[in-house]
């Protein structure tokens, strides 16, 4: 093995280690304990700021309902149950992408579909609505909401729309190239459990929503398409988005007829408000400063169903980015964080970050450019095997091929351990990816065009495989140069 090959191998290991360590440091259990504590019969919110009650006495409630939805539903639910001492009257629903082996008898479990809903997605939504409709003013409802719930947990507002048509609706949205906030604006107005309608099912109850967002913090009401938050998007915005992405012809007839209704139902919420339902984080001091300023609020909405609602953010993509930054600096890299390409097209994001990376490494040969958030992919044909992270990595590989004698790698991976329709979290590209792929009989540009990057990266051994992580803190991209001097090993 040549020195150049050793350097790239070392850099691959460095990138994988930074990603895995950053993800591992995002502990749901420790984050939970920093935000909420159960002491005897009391639930205390451990925040120095934020409106609303700082303590709730569970003795004041005859029953407690827990609704856990999303890819992190199971670890969030297990953490909550392990800390609650008072279980009298506790019942709940858990909908994630898998049913755990160990289950609590008080909870009904469902394995929803992702990225497209399935029968359990509908069944979980019906069960949650049925449970919440039993709630009254003596009921405390705790919602545990994480990313992925827009597909995992769904039910059309129009009961005549079938599961097959709902799947086609979701498929059209995924391939539209629209950013997640716009996609979820459409989902909010389509669904009986999104856009605040889940909270509306229990209008008299005290509600706490504990959030693990996979959306920009400026758009927290887009998380899971906002099932418990008042929706500030409007039918007029929906019609604009349908036209912008030419979506109506791509919908099944029943879905198209629903959106073409002149009396398309408006989602609940005060439409006159311009600000999102949670305050914007103070970014002036940078992401690290924002992490020290917790997000918490109660709602001041015109609708009584939202007046007794409290929201807490456990973790976000900024925690993931900050953990990666700390680890990379500890390893001696000059680190720069740039999240400005969030929700960009994957190719545009790659061009922007690569341009900045090449300028940066000219000044600092041993550097690490970190970027959080998600990129978008517009599908113009049925895709092969791959997702947005592999698309990003492959387009980067085409650029890195211009620097065959340098130690450069790009890692792009999803914190949930899943990239698109694959079992990989993402992939790593380097300066030899293109040449090695061609030697293996693959055409990188064709794989990029057909959205079929997974077989190529798998054949090269450059897929990032973590398995399901129980997280969904968006994606992490690492552009790294200057591997440490490799130790000689036998070839």
Order of alpha helices (4+ residues) and beta strands (2+ residues): alpha-alpha-beta-beta-beta-beta-alpha-beta-beta-alpha-beta-alpha-alpha-alpha-alpha-beta-alpha-alpha-alpha-beta-alpha-beta-alpha-beta-alpha-beta-alpha-beta-beta-alpha-alpha-alpha-beta-beta
